[in-house]
Each structure stands twice: as C-alpha cells, then as structure tokens.
C-alpha cells in the first residue's frame, strides 16, 4: 500500500486520510522532535489507536492536526510521586473539595482558557473539546477537580486505557488547586493499578512531582504491557 507524505525541511511525515494507519514510530522526525503524521481526524477510534501506539495530537487552531511521539518521553511512575512539604501542608488543610468526573467539560474548557508561558493561543480547540468530551462519555477520559464553595477552581484531565494513563492538561484559578488535584489523580490511579502516567513533554512542574524522561522505546515497551487487555481499535 502506498501512502501520501508531506515534505518538510527536516524530512517527510505521513498524511493521514480516513483509513490511513499511523506510520512506525521510527519514522518520527528528530526536529521538530516526534512529529510523525499530519491530518486525519479526532474520532474516538483514531484517538484510541494513537494513544495505544504512544502518539498524541497537539496543534494550534490555525494548523492541521499534528501527531507526535517525542523521544525521549516525559513520564511519571505513580510509586515515584514526590510531594513538596509546602504542598503536603495545603493538602492537610483540606482547602479544596476533590471530585472525580463531575465536570469534565468544564475542566477541559478551563484548560483551554488557561494562560500558558510563551504561548499566545491554545492547542485545546473546540474540536479537541468535543473529541475528548466524547472520549469521556465512552469511559476513556477522566477529570479530577478542585472545588471551593461549589465553584470549580482547578483541575486536570487525561485519558486512561487499561492500566496506562495519558495526562493532557491542567488549570487553576486559585493557588495550588491544580497541584492538589494532580496529587489526588496520581493517588487515585495508583489505587487502580495504573503503572505509568504519560506526561508527554518535560516541564519543571512535572519534574518537581517526580516525572522524568525515558527513551521512547522503553516508554512503548511499558505502555504495550499496561494497555492490555484494552483493545487497539485500528
């Protein structure tokens, strides 16, 4: 079977059409790190297939859908979670009521509107909101929320397949609200037997929680074990 490709200065990436499969991960570009395909759609089948292969979408509203699998990969193993003493004090003070999956769409929309350093726009477009809300309705995407006086003030969301979790984004309107939600998320996932949390890209915040980079092949090897007996819907 022949496939169409889009030529970039650093190499070519596969153009995805309705039934075009993702290419092998070794085809991902070195620069920009991990770009592996362009186009396609955000159907549940496509998204779940991507996550099962260690691929995720990330693009701006004025771009086609871009698919990524960077090397190395930022991950957090739940057993390695680190909580700063200052954050432990906040958690003990029970400033926030923590809820799970009670306001998924509110969380993802709040993440879309959250300001990001060195970013003028958002990658969480309306298409992303609709696609991941559908994944939530299907039982694959989840949110953990921090509430104060019945007002949503922070939270995070991601995708769970088998014993694997893929973190997507977080937001806060009150200091520490997202961090407390994230700690509860990790503890909840650990209780469910989740073995690895995909953090995608390296950030100082995730590193402070114990996240670190691993080679992409190690990531894929672990992921493949953890998603069983979940099904790849390609």
Backbone bond lengths (Angstrom), bond angles and torsions (degrees), N, CA, C in turn:
res aa  C-N    CA-C-N  psi(-1)  N-CA   C-N-CA  omega(-1)  CA-C   N-CA-C  phi
1 X - - - 1.463 - - 1.526 109.18 -
2 X 1.311 116.46 132.04 1.455 120.68 177.50 1.522 109.99 -94.73
3 X 1.335 116.03 150.59 1.454 121.00 -178.95 1.523 109.37 -129.74
4 X 1.315 115.38 155.03 1.454 121.40 176.44 1.524 109.33 -88.46
5 X 1.332 115.44 148.82 1.454 121.06 -179.56 1.524 110.08 -132.52
6 X 1.322 114.95 154.50 1.456 122.05 175.39 1.519 107.28 -109.07
7 X 1.321 116.79 124.09 1.463 121.18 -176.12 1.518 110.76 -87.01
8 X 1.317 116.75 125.25 1.454 123.82 173.50 1.523 108.60 -114.52
9 X 1.331 118.02 163.27 1.468 119.17 178.91 1.532 112.91 -56.50
10 X 1.346 116.94 -31.63 1.460 120.23 -175.72 1.534 112.87 -92.00
11 X 1.320 117.27 -4.45 1.454 120.66 -178.75 1.514 110.56 148.66
12 X 1.313 116.90 -173.18 1.456 120.66 -178.49 1.527 110.41 -111.89
13 X 1.328 114.98 148.93 1.463 121.29 177.26 1.521 108.75 -127.02
14 X 1.313 115.65 147.95 1.461 120.37 -175.59 1.526 110.96 -70.95
15 X 1.348 115.55 137.19 1.455 122.10 171.95 1.524 108.38 -87.51
16 X 1.319 116.67 124.72 1.452 120.91 -178.85 1.521 110.59 -93.53
17 X 1.303 114.68 129.48 1.453 120.44 169.77 1.529 107.24 -111.91
18 X 1.329 118.45 -171.02 1.462 120.21 -169.44 1.526 112.63 -54.49
19 X 1.314 117.23 -43.95 1.470 119.52 -175.43 1.530 112.93 -112.78
20 X 1.329 117.13 13.37 1.461 119.70 179.34 1.523 110.10 -72.99
21 X 1.332 119.12 126.59 1.469 120.18 177.50 1.521 111.29 -76.60
22 X 1.323 115.47 160.35 1.459 119.32 173.02 1.531 109.66 -67.85
23 X 1.317 117.07 146.40 1.468 119.55 176.86 1.527 110.67 -75.45
24 X 1.318 118.18 167.25 1.468 120.35 174.64 1.517 110.81 -62.49
25 X 1.326 116.53 150.42 1.454 120.62 -173.17 1.525 113.34 -63.90
26 X 1.311 116.91 -24.98 1.468 118.30 179.09 1.523 111.95 -67.18
27 X 1.332 117.08 -11.16 1.461 120.23 176.76 1.524 112.57 -83.43
28 X 1.327 117.93 -7.10 1.465 120.63 179.97 1.531 110.29 -63.10
29 X 1.313 116.38 142.11 1.455 121.06 -179.47 1.527 111.14 -70.93
30 X 1.317 114.87 152.06 1.460 120.49 172.47 1.522 110.66 -80.83
31 X 1.340 116.56 -29.14 1.461 122.38 179.40 1.524 108.93 -147.20
32 X 1.334 119.26 117.64 1.465 125.40 -4.28 1.528 111.30 -66.02
33 X 1.312 114.81 142.49 1.457 121.95 -169.44 1.522 112.37 -60.19
34 X 1.328 115.54 109.94 1.454 120.24 170.72 1.513 116.24 97.37
35 X 1.314 119.28 -2.75 1.467 119.70 178.55 1.524 108.65 -64.76
36 X 1.339 115.13 125.04 1.465 118.47 -171.95 1.518 113.70 -126.31
37 X 1.341 118.48 -22.16 1.464 120.23 -178.80 1.523 109.63 -160.26
38 X 1.337 114.41 159.15 1.459 122.16 179.40 1.524 108.47 -133.45
39 X 1.331 115.57 138.06 1.454 120.03 174.70 1.515 112.74 98.30
40 X 1.326 116.36 -151.94 1.449 120.25 -176.82 1.517 111.98 81.42
41 X 1.306 115.70 -149.68 1.457 120.70 -176.42 1.519 109.47 -146.64
42 X 1.326 115.84 179.70 1.467 121.90 -178.60 1.524 110.88 -115.93
43 X 1.327 116.51 33.19 1.461 119.16 175.12 1.525 109.64 -64.98
44 X 1.312 116.03 158.96 1.464 120.02 178.32 1.520 110.93 -59.35
45 X 1.319 116.71 -39.71 1.464 120.10 -179.89 1.525 110.99 -61.95
46 X 1.327 116.72 -44.49 1.469 120.56 -179.84 1.523 110.91 -66.16
47 X 1.331 117.58 -44.34 1.459 120.83 -178.35 1.521 111.59 -64.44
48 X 1.318 117.25 -45.24 1.464 119.69 -179.27 1.527 110.44 -65.63
49 X 1.331 116.04 -39.58 1.462 119.50 175.81 1.517 110.60 -59.41
50 X 1.338 116.55 -43.51 1.468 120.26 179.50 1.517 111.22 -61.29
51 X 1.328 117.40 -50.27 1.462 120.45 -177.69 1.529 111.59 -61.68
52 X 1.329 116.51 -37.72 1.469 119.18 178.80 1.519 112.26 -64.70
53 X 1.335 116.46 -21.28 1.463 121.11 179.26 1.532 112.42 -100.77
54 X 1.326 117.65 2.99 1.457 120.22 -178.78 1.508 113.39 79.82
55 X 1.335 117.16 29.07 1.462 123.31 -178.24 1.524 108.90 -120.11
56 X 1.327 117.35 145.10 1.459 120.20 178.18 1.528 110.07 -142.14
57 X 1.357 117.32 154.63 1.460 120.32 177.96 1.519 111.12 -87.84
58 X 1.330 115.34 143.24 1.468 121.06 176.90 1.512 107.85 -160.78
59 X 1.319 115.96 114.55 1.458 119.95 -175.51 1.528 108.81 -162.79
60 X 1.308 115.79 162.17 1.459 121.78 176.89 1.522 110.09 -89.57
61 X 1.326 115.39 164.37 1.465 119.75 -175.45 1.517 113.05 -62.65
62 X 1.329 117.77 -26.83 1.458 120.30 -177.92 1.531 112.19 -92.94
63 X 1.332 117.41 12.07 1.462 122.44 -178.85 1.528 110.28 -116.23
64 X 1.332 117.44 158.82 1.466 119.57 167.29 1.528 108.77 -67.71
65 X 1.323 116.92 168.86 1.464 120.06 177.70 1.526 108.69 -65.18
66 X 1.326 116.29 125.86 1.464 122.27 177.32 1.525 108.45 -110.75
67 X 1.328 115.95 136.11 1.462 122.08 -177.11 1.528 109.39 -115.15
68 X 1.337 116.63 138.62 1.459 121.99 -169.69 1.530 112.14 -132.48
69 X 1.322 114.42 148.47 1.460 122.52 168.89 1.532 107.34 -148.65
70 X 1.331 117.36 80.89 1.472 121.12 -173.00 1.527 112.34 -70.52
71 X 1.313 114.03 158.30 1.462 122.34 176.91 1.532 108.33 -137.81
72 X 1.353 117.75 117.72 1.463 128.58 5.32 1.527 112.01 -76.77
73 X 1.337 114.99 179.62 1.465 121.57 -176.81 1.519 108.95 -120.65
74 X 1.333 116.09 134.22 1.460 121.55 178.31 1.524 109.04 -82.55
75 X 1.322 117.43 125.65 1.460 121.38 -179.42 1.527 109.95 -137.50
76 X 1.307 114.77 162.54 1.461 121.72 171.85 1.517 107.80 -131.81
77 X 1.312 116.80 122.92 1.453 120.99 172.92 1.531 107.12 -87.83
78 X 1.349 118.21 124.31 1.467 120.53 -174.15 1.525 114.52 -51.05
79 X 1.321 117.58 -35.32 1.470 120.14 179.48 1.524 112.33 -67.19
80 X 1.331 117.24 -15.93 1.465 121.38 -176.78 1.528 112.68 -102.09
81 X 1.322 117.04 11.59 1.462 120.55 -179.40 1.525 110.88 -58.64
82 X 1.329 115.77 131.00 1.460 122.02 176.13 1.528 108.66 -113.01
83 X 1.321 115.80 133.51 1.461 120.98 179.39 1.515 108.08 -122.58
84 X 1.320 117.32 119.27 1.457 121.30 179.85 1.528 110.03 -62.07
85 X 1.321 115.87 148.72 1.467 120.04 -178.95 1.525 111.63 -57.58
86 X 1.333 116.65 -38.50 1.461 119.53 179.57 1.523 110.99 -63.20
87 X 1.342 116.99 -37.46 1.462 120.15 179.11 1.532 110.58 -73.21
88 X 1.323 117.30 -34.59 1.467 119.74 175.83 1.525 110.81 -58.62
89 X 1.334 116.42 -39.00 1.464 120.62 178.54 1.519 111.01 -64.23
90 X 1.326 116.03 -41.38 1.471 120.04 178.70 1.519 110.33 -62.75
91 X 1.328 116.59 -43.14 1.462 120.68 -179.49 1.527 110.68 -62.69
92 X 1.330 117.02 -41.95 1.467 121.09 179.57 1.519 112.03 -65.38
93 X 1.329 116.66 -27.48 1.457 120.32 -179.99 1.526 112.76 -75.37
94 X 1.328 116.42 -8.93 1.478 122.72 179.98 1.525 111.93 46.04
95 X 1.313 115.49 50.40 1.463 120.13 176.90 1.530 112.00 -67.67
96 X 1.331 115.42 -26.24 1.460 120.13 -173.14 1.528 110.81 -119.63
97 X 1.307 114.71 144.14 1.458 121.06 167.46 1.522 106.80 -89.72
98 X 1.325 116.26 125.03 1.462 120.57 -177.99 1.526 109.41 -99.46
99 X 1.319 115.03 128.89 1.458 121.46 177.05 1.524 108.88 -126.95
100 X 1.320 115.43 155.57 1.465 121.71 179.16 1.523 109.03 -122.25
101 X 1.321 114.93 126.03 1.467 122.11 173.56 1.528 113.97 60.42
102 X 1.330 117.62 34.90 1.462 118.68 175.67 1.528 112.46 -103.91
103 X 1.330 117.48 -10.86 1.467 119.79 -177.21 1.526 109.83 -153.79
104 X 1.341 116.20 52.21 1.466 119.40 -173.90 1.523 112.10 -57.82
105 X 1.328 117.32 -50.09 1.460 118.75 -176.38 1.521 111.77 -65.00
106 X 1.340 117.39 -34.79 1.464 119.66 175.70 1.523 110.62 -61.85
107 X 1.321 116.25 -40.68 1.463 120.22 -178.90 1.524 110.73 -64.70
108 X 1.321 117.56 -49.22 1.462 118.90 -176.41 1.528 110.67 -66.55
109 X 1.319 117.64 -34.08 1.472 119.33 177.03 1.534 110.96 -69.95
110 X 1.306 116.77 -36.84 1.467 119.51 176.46 1.527 110.31 -66.21
111 X 1.329 117.35 -38.19 1.465 120.59 175.64 1.532 110.23 -63.07
112 X 1.313 116.94 -37.39 1.453 121.09 179.14 1.522 111.92 -63.09
113 X 1.319 115.57 -35.43 1.470 120.18 -176.93 1.526 113.34 -90.37
114 X 1.322 117.76 -5.74 1.460 120.61 -176.82 1.529 110.61 -70.57
115 X 1.333 118.56 133.72 1.468 120.69 176.60 1.520 110.88 -68.29
116 X 1.327 116.78 141.40 1.462 122.48 179.63 1.526 109.30 -122.20
117 X 1.328 117.87 138.12 1.466 119.99 176.96 1.523 110.99 -58.99
118 X 1.324 115.87 134.83 1.467 122.99 176.11 1.526 113.55 63.96
119 X 1.362 117.28 18.33 1.452 120.54 176.98 1.522 109.00 -126.41
120 X 1.323 115.72 134.22 1.461 120.02 -179.84 1.520 111.97 -97.41
121 X 1.318 117.58 -17.18 1.453 120.99 -179.40 1.511 111.11 -129.66
122 X 1.327 116.46 -157.67 1.453 121.02 179.36 1.515 109.72 -134.65
123 X 1.322 116.19 148.81 1.457 119.90 173.75 1.524 110.73 -90.33
124 X 1.341 117.04 -9.81 1.464 120.27 -179.22 1.531 108.15 -89.80
125 X 1.307 115.21 81.37 1.453 122.12 -178.82 1.528 110.10 -76.77
126 X 1.331 115.80 174.36 1.461 119.41 176.81 1.527 110.78 -61.53
127 X 1.325 117.64 -34.92 1.469 120.16 176.82 1.528 111.19 -63.04
128 X 1.327 116.57 -40.53 1.463 120.72 177.06 1.529 110.26 -64.33
129 X 1.323 116.50 -44.92 1.471 120.50 179.33 1.524 109.96 -56.26
130 X 1.319 116.82 -48.78 1.458 120.64 -177.77 1.533 111.56 -65.94
131 X 1.313 116.82 -41.20 1.462 120.76 -177.56 1.523 111.68 -65.56
132 X 1.333 116.86 -44.12 1.462 119.17 -177.39 1.523 111.94 -78.33
133 X 1.316 117.06 -27.66 1.461 118.98 172.31 1.523 109.75 -64.66
134 X 1.324 116.73 -37.23 1.466 120.05 175.16 1.529 110.50 -65.22
135 X 1.331 117.63 -42.10 1.466 119.97 176.00 1.523 110.99 -59.53
136 X 1.327 116.32 -38.07 1.461 120.43 177.04 1.522 110.31 -62.97
137 X 1.318 117.18 -43.67 1.463 120.84 179.21 1.526 111.46 -63.23
138 X 1.331 116.41 -29.29 1.464 121.08 178.07 1.530 112.50 -83.06
139 X 1.345 117.09 -7.17 1.457 120.99 177.90 1.511 115.14 94.26
140 X 1.344 118.12 9.25 1.459 120.73 -178.69 1.528 113.58 -97.03
141 X 1.324 118.20 -31.07 1.462 121.05 -178.04 1.522 109.83 -106.09
142 X 1.338 116.35 145.86 1.462 120.42 -177.01 1.519 110.32 -141.41
143 X 1.326 114.41 159.04 1.464 120.73 176.93 1.512 109.60 -129.72
144 X 1.322 114.85 148.95 1.466 122.31 169.38 1.515 106.44 -121.42
145 X 1.336 116.57 131.52 1.461 121.38 -168.10 1.532 111.79 -125.52
146 X 1.312 115.66 142.69 1.470 122.55 171.61 1.528 108.06 -105.57
147 X 1.334 115.75 127.76 1.460 121.93 -178.15 1.525 109.87 -121.71
148 X 1.328 116.06 146.13 1.461 122.89 170.90 1.523 108.32 -134.63
149 X 1.326 115.85 123.19 1.462 120.62 -179.86 1.525 111.17 51.24
150 X 1.344 115.02 43.53 1.467 122.66 177.36 1.527 113.44 66.41
151 X 1.328 117.15 19.32 1.462 122.35 176.51 1.524 108.64 -114.67
152 X 1.329 116.92 131.02 1.457 121.80 177.49 1.528 109.37 -72.14
153 X 1.336 116.80 118.72 1.467 120.32 -175.06 1.531 113.03 -120.41
154 X 1.309 118.06 -2.38 1.455 120.72 178.65 1.513 110.36 -178.55
155 X 1.324 115.85 163.16 1.452 118.49 178.19 1.510 112.49 170.67
156 X 1.322 114.89 179.65 1.454 122.11 178.98 1.521 108.48 -151.55
157 X 1.324 115.56 161.55 1.467 119.07 178.85 1.519 109.69 -146.95
158 X 1.324 114.86 163.53 1.450 120.84 178.14 1.506 111.06 -173.68
159 X 1.324 116.16 -169.87 1.457 123.34 -173.78 1.525 109.04 -121.44
160 X 1.329 116.14 134.42 1.464 121.31 179.32 1.518 109.12 -119.13
161 X 1.340 115.57 124.74 1.458 122.09 174.95 1.519 107.24 -129.65
162 X 1.315 116.96 118.40 1.449 120.12 -175.38 1.516 110.31 60.42
163 X 1.332 116.85 -127.96 1.469 121.73 178.68 1.526 111.50 -104.18
164 X 1.320 115.12 27.84 1.459 122.80 -179.72 1.519 108.99 -118.98
165 X 1.352 116.51 136.82 1.462 120.33 177.54 1.519 109.54 -124.45
166 X 1.340 114.71 139.39 1.462 122.26 -179.54 1.526 108.17 -116.68
167 X 1.331 116.92 106.17 1.445 120.42 179.20 1.519 110.83 -73.16
168 X 1.327 116.40 138.81 1.454 120.49 -176.56 1.523 113.17 -112.49
169 X 1.320 118.80 -58.28 1.464 119.26 -176.12 1.526 109.41 -161.52
170 X 1.331 115.24 166.61 1.456 121.52 178.03 1.528 109.28 -148.21
171 X 1.334 115.74 161.68 1.459 120.11 179.91 1.522 108.76 -149.80
172 X 1.325 116.50 163.35 1.462 120.91 172.15 1.516 109.93 -150.30
173 X 1.322 115.40 146.21 1.458 123.03 170.69 1.518 111.25 -112.03
174 X 1.338 115.39 -14.38 1.459 122.95 177.09 1.523 107.26 -128.32
175 X 1.314 116.78 139.48 1.472 121.11 -177.72 1.520 111.46 -51.43
176 X 1.323 116.18 134.57 1.466 125.82 175.75 1.521 113.77 74.37
177 X 1.328 119.32 -2.78 1.464 120.03 -176.82 1.523 112.00 -62.90
178 X 1.339 117.11 -42.25 1.460 119.20 -179.52 1.532 111.24 -72.67
179 X 1.326 116.97 -35.10 1.469 120.06 179.89 1.529 110.87 -65.70
180 X 1.318 116.57 -41.66 1.468 120.00 178.37 1.530 109.62 -65.15
181 X 1.329 117.05 -41.67 1.458 120.43 177.77 1.526 110.61 -61.77
182 X 1.334 116.71 -40.34 1.462 120.34 -179.12 1.524 111.09 -65.23
183 X 1.321 117.48 -42.44 1.465 120.43 178.03 1.524 110.16 -60.09
184 X 1.326 116.87 -44.60 1.463 120.12 178.13 1.530 111.24 -64.57
185 X 1.325 116.65 -36.41 1.460 119.70 176.29 1.521 110.75 -60.18
186 X 1.325 117.24 -49.38 1.464 120.63 -178.15 1.523 110.54 -62.26
187 X 1.309 117.44 -42.12 1.463 120.17 179.95 1.524 110.97 -66.60
188 X 1.317 116.95 -38.27 1.465 121.39 176.78 1.525 110.28 -63.63
189 X 1.326 117.02 -45.47 1.460 120.68 -179.70 1.526 111.33 -65.57
190 X 1.315 115.80 -39.20 1.473 119.55 177.80 1.514 110.92 -60.65
191 X 1.324 117.15 -41.46 1.461 121.39 178.79 1.523 111.55 -64.62
192 X 1.333 116.66 -26.57 1.456 121.47 178.96 1.526 112.86 -87.95
193 X 1.317 116.71 0.73 1.453 120.44 178.00 1.508 115.22 85.82
194 X 1.335 117.10 13.88 1.469 119.88 177.52 1.526 109.13 -67.22
195 X 1.338 116.10 132.19 1.458 119.84 -173.77 1.508 115.62 -98.88
196 X 1.347 117.41 -19.00 1.462 119.39 -177.66 1.525 109.46 -155.08
197 X 1.329 115.57 141.67 1.463 122.38 176.37 1.519 107.54 -114.03
198 X 1.318 115.95 121.13 1.460 121.24 176.62 1.516 108.75 -79.41
199 X 1.320 116.81 121.44 1.466 122.11 177.64 1.526 111.54 -103.14
200 X 1.321 116.88 -3.21 1.470 124.55 175.20 1.522 112.37 68.21
201 X 1.338 117.36 -78.38 1.454 121.18 -175.34 1.533 111.26 -113.67
202 X 1.325 116.38 150.76 1.456 121.03 -179.05 1.522 111.12 -73.28
203 X 1.350 115.52 130.40 1.462 121.73 172.23 1.522 107.99 -136.99
204 X 1.326 116.07 156.51 1.463 120.17 179.79 1.528 110.72 -65.85
205 X 1.331 117.43 -34.20 1.465 119.85 179.71 1.515 110.80 -63.73
206 X 1.318 117.41 -48.57 1.460 120.06 -179.32 1.524 111.07 -65.98
207 X 1.335 116.89 -36.00 1.465 119.30 176.45 1.522 110.70 -63.12
208 X 1.330 117.18 -35.32 1.466 119.92 179.76 1.525 111.66 -66.76
209 X 1.327 116.84 -23.71 1.469 121.29 177.24 1.525 112.49 -87.46
210 X 1.324 117.27 -1.49 1.456 120.67 179.58 1.512 114.30 106.24
211 X 1.329 117.23 3.88 1.450 119.76 177.13 1.521 111.42 -70.46
212 X 1.312 116.41 151.40 1.462 120.68 178.17 1.523 109.07 -155.72
213 X 1.310 116.15 164.91 1.455 121.36 -177.87 1.529 110.99 -88.54
214 X 1.330 114.67 142.97 1.459 121.20 173.63 1.529 108.09 -131.93
215 X 1.341 118.31 156.93 1.463 119.92 177.41 1.527 111.06 -58.56
216 X 1.321 116.21 145.88 1.465 119.67 -178.18 1.524 111.84 -57.17
217 X 1.322 118.79 -39.03 1.458 119.80 -178.74 1.523 111.70 -64.37
218 X 1.331 117.34 -37.84 1.466 119.99 175.76 1.528 110.45 -64.72
219 X 1.321 115.47 -39.37 1.460 120.34 177.05 1.529 110.68 -60.05
220 X 1.334 116.67 -47.43 1.461 121.05 -178.33 1.523 110.77 -65.53
221 X 1.309 117.80 -40.70 1.461 120.49 179.55 1.527 111.09 -60.16
222 X 1.331 115.94 -45.34 1.460 119.99 179.69 1.520 110.95 -68.79
223 X 1.315 116.69 -44.20 1.463 121.72 178.83 1.526 110.94 -56.37
224 X 1.314 117.13 -46.86 1.463 121.27 -176.86 1.522 111.22 -58.29
225 X 1.312 116.68 -38.12 1.463 120.35 178.38 1.529 110.83 -70.46
226 X 1.318 116.69 -40.21 1.467 120.50 -173.18 1.513 113.97 -75.87
227 X 1.323 119.44 -28.79 1.457 119.33 -177.88 1.524 112.45 -77.27
228 X 1.319 118.79 -16.13 1.449 120.65 175.60 1.525 109.25 -70.95
229 X 1.355 119.84 139.68 1.467 127.38 4.58 1.522 114.16 -91.95
230 X 1.354 118.02 24.60 1.467 119.09 174.37 1.517 109.19 -62.91
231 X 1.285 116.53 156.61 1.457 120.57 -173.99 1.521 111.81 -107.40
232 X 1.312 115.47 137.49 1.454 121.53 169.48 1.525 107.14 -81.64
233 X 1.330 116.62 120.74 1.461 120.19 -172.10 1.518 114.34 -90.32
234 X 1.325 118.63 18.51 1.472 118.23 177.30 1.516 109.70 -67.29
